[in-house]
Amino acid sequence: MLRGAGKGLGLKNTIRGIIFDLDGTLLDTEFLSIKAINTVLAAHGGTGSWSVSDHLGIIGMKGADWTRKVLAKVGDLLPPLDLEREWERTLGTLLHEAAPLPGAAELVARLGAQGCGAALAIATSSNASAVAQKRIGHEDMFDAMASITTGNEVQNGKPAPDIFLLAAQRLNLPPAACLVVEDSPAGVSAAKAAGMRVVAVPHAAMVPAQVASSFADADLVLQTLSEWPFEDDAFQWNAASVGGGGSGVDGS
């Protein structure tokens, strides 16, 4: 069911690029990320734990930003850069467990195979080496992308618009011709700051009240990408697929 679908996007003949976030949007890596963070903290004498609730507050951030937030909560167990490096190494040993999120692989395959008229791209806060690891086992999904922009290629991470502006530039498109698909409030804010429209797919752990407050700026909010509500040929709003839409966020 669509959650929060009251705003008409007016997408017909206007969207020429779809820019996907990677972690938590296409690939289910966030729980693996939490596990990696806790493994590193424990190795440095940490006695607490980094929870799912904690993690919801850093999704979409660059390493230089989220590491400081983690250490602000658990204490200065190690320098932020060391935390990022050790987290990345630890996460690398877990990524074989990562699977596409519901509807993600199917949507990318469908948009690519049917010639939807829009170029596909990824814009992720992960750095290039991490993206290379995440690509393993998911080559078809990555190969459908016209470009992949990584967090180490921009100065400012989400919620700054830098990464989406660079992604649009690489597609040779103006921001207004791009639709972003994101799972994080920081990513939604970044996309809107870039002048793009946004479909949000929040983390499943978020309760309806969190979704309502955190994704108020998103043009549409879906539970999963299986609910993609646009006709592939021209991005027309498919009212039948969402029961006619409606405003607000339901409790499902």
Kinemage of the C-alpha trace (Angstrom):
@kinemage 1
@onewidth
@group {chain A} dominant
@subgroup {mainchain}
@vectorlist {calphas} color= white
{ca met a 1} P 0.000 0.000 0.000
{ca leu a 2} L 1.188 3.510 -0.795
{ca arg a 3} L 1.849 5.647 2.269
{ca gly a 4} L 1.609 9.409 1.862
{ca ala a 5} L 0.553 9.875 -1.755
{ca gly a 6} L -1.361 13.103 -1.812
{ca lys a 7} L 0.880 15.207 -4.043
{ca gly a 8} L 0.457 15.044 -7.801
{ca leu a 9} L 3.866 14.801 -9.462
{ca gly a 10} L 2.924 15.772 -12.994
{ca leu a 11} L 5.615 13.449 -14.308
{ca lys a 12} L 4.379 12.776 -17.817
{ca asn a 13} L 7.091 13.591 -20.371
{ca thr a 14} L 9.163 15.436 -17.764
{ca ile a 15} L 11.296 12.780 -16.064
{ca arg a 16} L 14.354 11.763 -18.056
{ca gly a 17} L 16.520 10.414 -15.244
{ca ile a 18} L 15.887 8.215 -12.195
{ca ile a 19} L 18.588 8.395 -9.532
{ca phe a 20} L 18.543 5.634 -6.927
{ca asp a 21} L 20.189 5.659 -3.543
{ca leu a 22} L 21.923 2.321 -2.940
{ca asp a 23} L 22.029 1.246 0.713
{ca gly a 24} L 18.568 0.734 2.152
{ca thr a 25} L 16.933 1.565 -1.180
{ca leu a 26} L 18.226 -1.027 -3.640
{ca leu a 27} L 20.271 -3.270 -1.333
{ca asp a 28} L 19.383 -4.398 2.196
{ca thr a 29} L 22.655 -3.434 3.879
{ca glu a 30} L 21.586 -1.354 6.874
{ca phe a 31} L 21.326 -4.240 9.359
{ca leu a 32} L 24.746 -5.429 8.176
{ca ser a 33} L 26.054 -1.903 8.735
{ca ile a 34} L 24.739 -1.905 12.314
{ca lys a 35} L 26.390 -5.268 12.927
{ca ala a 36} L 29.700 -3.962 11.565
{ca ile a 37} L 29.557 -0.809 13.705
{ca asn a 38} L 28.927 -2.830 16.865
{ca thr a 39} L 31.739 -5.254 16.002
{ca val a 40} L 34.223 -2.391 15.690
{ca leu a 41} L 33.008 -0.661 18.861
{ca ala a 42} L 33.284 -3.888 20.846
{ca ala a 43} L 36.825 -4.422 19.585
{ca his a 44} L 37.749 -1.046 21.073
{ca gly a 45} L 36.199 -1.675 24.474
{ca gly a 46} L 32.745 -0.335 23.847
{ca thr a 47} L 30.204 -1.552 26.386
{ca gly a 48} L 27.027 -0.204 24.794
{ca ser a 49} L 25.501 -0.972 21.446
{ca trp a 50} L 24.464 0.915 18.346
{ca ser a 51} L 20.756 0.194 17.885
{ca val a 52} L 18.401 0.231 14.925
{ca ser a 53} L 16.813 3.356 16.391
{ca asp a 54} L 20.231 5.015 16.588
{ca his a 55} L 21.018 3.961 13.040
{ca leu a 56} L 17.887 5.528 11.582
{ca gly a 57} L 19.399 8.905 12.438
{ca ile a 58} L 22.531 8.446 10.322
{ca ile a 59} L 21.211 6.654 7.240
{ca gly a 60} L 22.343 8.441 4.096
{ca met a 61} L 25.261 10.321 5.694
{ca lys a 62} L 28.874 10.259 4.534
{ca gly a 63} L 31.377 8.485 6.743
{ca ala a 64} L 32.913 11.718 7.998
{ca asp a 65} L 29.505 12.717 9.339
{ca trp a 66} L 27.989 9.502 10.696
{ca thr a 67} L 31.153 8.381 12.500
{ca arg a 68} L 31.105 11.527 14.631
{ca lys a 69} L 27.479 10.931 15.541
{ca val a 70} L 28.246 7.354 16.573
{ca leu a 71} L 31.211 8.417 18.701
{ca ala a 72} L 29.216 11.250 20.271
{ca lys a 73} L 26.875 8.588 21.657
{ca val a 74} L 29.288 5.819 22.632
{ca gly a 75} L 32.367 7.857 23.540
{ca asp a 76} L 35.628 8.592 21.763
{ca leu a 77} L 36.764 4.981 21.530
{ca leu a 78} L 38.799 5.659 18.381
{ca pro a 79} L 39.247 8.445 15.825
{ca pro a 80} L 36.346 8.902 13.374
{ca leu a 81} L 38.472 8.006 10.350
{ca asp a 82} L 39.631 4.789 12.026
{ca leu a 83} L 36.028 3.888 12.828
{ca glu a 84} L 35.085 4.394 9.185
{ca arg a 85} L 37.985 2.312 7.894
{ca glu a 86} L 37.446 -0.554 10.334
{ca trp a 87} L 33.690 -0.476 9.730
{ca glu a 88} L 34.268 -0.697 5.982
{ca arg a 89} L 36.622 -3.677 6.376
{ca thr a 90} L 34.201 -5.448 8.702
{ca leu a 91} L 31.214 -4.687 6.498
{ca gly a 92} L 33.114 -6.123 3.558
{ca thr a 93} L 33.139 -9.516 5.249
{ca leu a 94} L 29.342 -9.382 5.621
{ca leu a 95} L 28.231 -8.084 2.230
{ca his a 96} L 27.789 -11.556 0.779
{ca glu a 97} L 24.632 -11.602 2.923
{ca ala a 98} L 23.177 -8.461 1.279
{ca ala a 99} L 20.098 -8.998 -0.878
{ca pro a 100} L 18.060 -6.621 -3.019
{ca leu a 101} L 15.184 -5.010 -1.153
{ca pro a 102} L 11.632 -6.015 -2.166
{ca gly a 103} L 10.887 -4.964 -5.711
{ca ala a 104} L 14.288 -3.349 -6.325
{ca ala a 105} L 15.876 -5.788 -8.757
{ca glu a 106} L 12.594 -6.316 -10.578
{ca leu a 107} L 11.981 -2.576 -10.952
{ca val a 108} L 15.467 -1.846 -12.266
{ca ala a 109} L 15.241 -4.758 -14.687
{ca arg a 110} L 11.840 -3.635 -15.924
{ca leu a 111} L 12.814 -0.008 -16.384
{ca gly a 112} L 15.972 -1.027 -18.205
{ca ala a 113} L 14.450 -3.705 -20.420
{ca gln a 114} L 11.348 -1.796 -21.480
{ca gly a 115} L 13.133 1.405 -22.401
{ca cys a 116} L 11.262 3.681 -19.996
{ca gly a 117} L 12.687 6.790 -21.625
{ca ala a 118} L 14.720 7.715 -18.550
{ca ala a 119} L 18.371 7.012 -17.799
{ca leu a 120} L 19.029 5.136 -14.547
{ca ala a 121} L 21.756 6.083 -12.078
{ca ile a 122} L 22.968 5.454 -8.535
{ca ala a 123} L 24.049 8.204 -6.116
{ca thr a 124} L 25.320 6.735 -2.861
{ca ser a 125} L 27.095 8.046 0.218
{ca ser a 126} L 29.263 4.914 0.162
{ca asn a 127} L 32.752 5.329 -1.234
{ca ala a 128} L 33.905 3.724 -4.468
{ca ser a 129} L 35.642 0.734 -2.867
{ca ala a 130} L 32.535 -0.151 -0.842
{ca val a 131} L 30.345 0.141 -3.932
{ca ala a 132} L 32.651 -2.255 -5.778
{ca gln a 133} L 32.119 -4.809 -3.001
{ca lys a 134} L 28.365 -4.326 -3.031
{ca arg a 135} L 28.261 -4.853 -6.788
{ca ile a 136} L 29.373 -8.483 -6.419
{ca gly a 137} L 26.401 -10.765 -6.933
{ca his a 138} L 24.212 -7.914 -8.175
{ca glu a 139} L 25.890 -7.166 -11.498
{ca asp a 140} L 22.660 -7.033 -13.519
{ca met a 141} L 21.261 -4.285 -11.327
{ca phe a 142} L 24.456 -2.242 -11.464
{ca asp a 143} L 24.951 -2.795 -15.191
{ca ala a 144} L 21.560 -1.164 -15.857
{ca met a 145} L 22.917 2.133 -14.513
{ca ala a 146} L 24.178 4.828 -16.864
{ca ser a 147} L 26.318 6.240 -14.047
{ca ile a 148} L 27.262 5.606 -10.428
{ca thr a 149} L 28.254 8.530 -8.212
{ca thr a 150} L 29.880 7.810 -4.852
{ca gly a 151} L 30.267 9.757 -1.656
{ca asn a 152} L 34.011 10.287 -1.996
{ca glu a 153} L 33.415 12.267 -5.205
{ca val a 154} L 31.687 15.203 -3.522
{ca gln a 155} L 32.762 17.573 -0.775
{ca asn a 156} L 29.477 17.719 1.116
{ca gly a 157} L 27.362 14.687 1.957
{ca lys a 158} L 23.586 14.449 2.204
{ca pro a 159} L 21.514 16.485 3.159
{ca ala a 160} L 23.599 18.782 0.931
{ca pro a 161} L 22.547 18.437 -2.733
{ca asp a 162} L 26.068 17.887 -4.108
{ca ile a 163} L 25.841 14.192 -4.935
{ca phe a 164} L 22.530 14.466 -6.783
{ca leu a 165} L 23.671 17.519 -8.730
{ca leu a 166} L 26.771 15.609 -9.843
{ca ala a 167} L 24.669 12.582 -10.764
{ca ala a 168} L 22.379 14.764 -12.903
{ca gln a 169} L 25.383 16.391 -14.547
{ca arg a 170} L 26.720 12.956 -15.491
{ca leu a 171} L 23.368 12.139 -17.085
{ca asn a 172} L 23.530 15.465 -18.970
{ca leu a 173} L 20.181 16.415 -17.435
{ca pro a 174} L 18.876 19.415 -15.516
{ca pro a 175} L 17.864 18.641 -11.921
{ca ala a 176} L 14.182 19.234 -12.692
{ca ala a 177} L 14.273 16.306 -15.142
{ca cys a 178} L 15.401 13.868 -12.433
{ca leu a 179} L 13.436 11.742 -9.979
{ca val a 180} L 15.283 10.496 -6.894
{ca val a 181} L 14.441 7.291 -5.006
{ca glu a 182} L 15.640 7.424 -1.376
{ca asp a 183} L 15.215 5.697 1.981
{ca ser a 184} L 16.615 8.395 4.274
{ca pro a 185} L 15.420 11.810 5.450
{ca ala a 186} L 18.891 13.197 4.677
{ca gly a 187} L 18.626 11.861 1.134
{ca val a 188} L 15.160 13.333 0.622
{ca ser a 189} L 16.390 16.704 1.855
{ca ala a 190} L 19.394 16.501 -0.478
{ca ala a 191} L 17.234 15.700 -3.487
{ca lys a 192} L 14.772 18.495 -2.767
{ca ala a 193} L 17.651 20.930 -2.265
{ca ala a 194} L 18.902 19.867 -5.696
{ca gly a 195} L 15.532 20.763 -7.218
{ca met a 196} L 14.450 17.189 -7.894
{ca arg a 197} L 11.304 15.223 -7.114
{ca val a 198} L 11.559 12.356 -4.657
{ca val a 199} L 9.996 8.978 -4.023
{ca ala a 200} L 10.829 7.854 -0.487
{ca val a 201} L 10.952 4.218 0.642
{ca pro a 202} L 11.577 4.444 4.416
{ca his a 203} L 13.340 1.794 6.464
{ca ala a 204} L 10.885 -0.863 7.583
{ca ala a 205} L 11.739 -0.183 11.245
{ca met a 206} L 10.268 3.312 11.094
{ca val a 207} L 6.827 3.661 12.647
{ca pro a 208} L 4.117 5.679 10.862
{ca ala a 209} L 4.631 8.749 13.066
{ca gln a 210} L 8.342 8.773 12.197
{ca val a 211} L 7.582 8.424 8.506
{ca ala a 212} L 5.085 11.274 8.633
{ca ser a 213} L 7.511 13.650 10.346
{ca ser a 214} L 10.717 12.572 8.611
{ca phe a 215} L 9.436 12.360 5.033
{ca ala a 216} L 7.020 15.291 4.874
{ca asp a 217} L 9.010 16.784 1.987
{ca ala a 218} L 8.911 13.642 -0.157
{ca asp a 219} L 6.557 13.772 -3.128
{ca leu a 220} L 5.540 10.143 -2.601
{ca val a 221} L 6.211 7.592 0.127
{ca leu a 222} L 6.103 3.863 -0.637
{ca gln a 223} L 6.502 0.903 1.661
{ca thr a 224} L 8.530 -1.004 -0.949
{ca leu a 225} L 9.587 -0.556 -4.554
{ca ser a 226} L 7.114 -3.291 -5.465
{ca glu a 227} L 4.505 -0.527 -5.225
{ca trp a 228} L 6.099 1.630 -7.950
{ca pro a 229} L 3.054 3.570 -9.177
{ca phe a 230} L 4.195 4.952 -12.522
{ca glu a 231} L 3.523 3.665 -16.009
{ca asp a 232} L 6.952 2.812 -17.369
{ca asp a 233} L 6.529 4.376 -20.776
{ca ala a 234} L 5.782 7.963 -19.756
{ca phe a 235} L 5.759 8.147 -15.939
{ca gln a 236} L 2.048 8.743 -15.795
{ca trp a 237} L 0.442 8.391 -12.394
{ca asn a 238} L -1.146 4.951 -12.286
{ca ala a 239} L -4.118 5.588 -9.982
{ca ala a 240} L -5.354 1.998 -10.206
{ca ser a 241} L -2.122 0.677 -8.735
{ca val a 242} L -2.497 2.747 -5.570
{ca gly a 243} L -6.237 2.770 -5.100
{ca gly a 244} L -6.510 6.405 -6.089
{ca gly a 245} L -3.855 7.712 -3.699
{ca gly a 246} L -4.847 9.903 -0.774
{ca ser a 247} L -2.967 12.151 1.605
{ca gly a 248} L -1.211 11.475 4.855
{ca val a 249} L 0.405 8.312 6.174
{ca asp a 250} L -1.608 5.288 7.169
{ca gly a 251} L -0.878 2.901 10.001
{ca ser a 252} L -0.049 -0.152 7.927
